[in-house]
């Protein structure tokens, strides 16, 4: 069960959004809403994990910041959508796991494999809170903005009303580390990275 703590309008580089903070009894989660989504179907939705290294410290070793910026701009262009921000640092393995994994990644393994070598699950994220947030927002169904088919299935299993899970959030790798990460996502984690036909 979630509880709304606060809401208000937030001016961003991608227009004005409604900013809603929820509490699930253990941690906060945030919904960023653009346009009218209540009672709507096929609403664009990005379920986004917190990433302090990218969003706060401007890391070039992951694409989280770019994905969020592109998502918000695309939603603004389309006129409505939702970004759900969840406290899932290090794929919910925590900041310690995320930082410890960086040196292992530099040996040539993927993020998923680095977590496994440290004794963590490849992905510990759970999405029940996201489902509750969409219910509170009265969204009937969503188009998930992700390249990760496993995430789509996890969202469906958590009860999110997913109607499509193939809307790409494409970004162009800007350095060798990002290019390596994209290769890992494609060949190790089975992401789809090509533009849809």
Secondary structure by P-SEA (a helix, b strand, c coil): cccccbbbbbbccccbbbbbbbbcccbbbbbbbccccccccccbbbbbbbbcccccccccccaaaaaaaaaaaaaaaaccbbbbbcccccccccaaaaaaaaaaaaacccaaaaaaaacccccccccaaaaaaaaaacccccccccccaaaaaaaaaacccccccccccccccccaaaaaaaaaaaccccccccccc
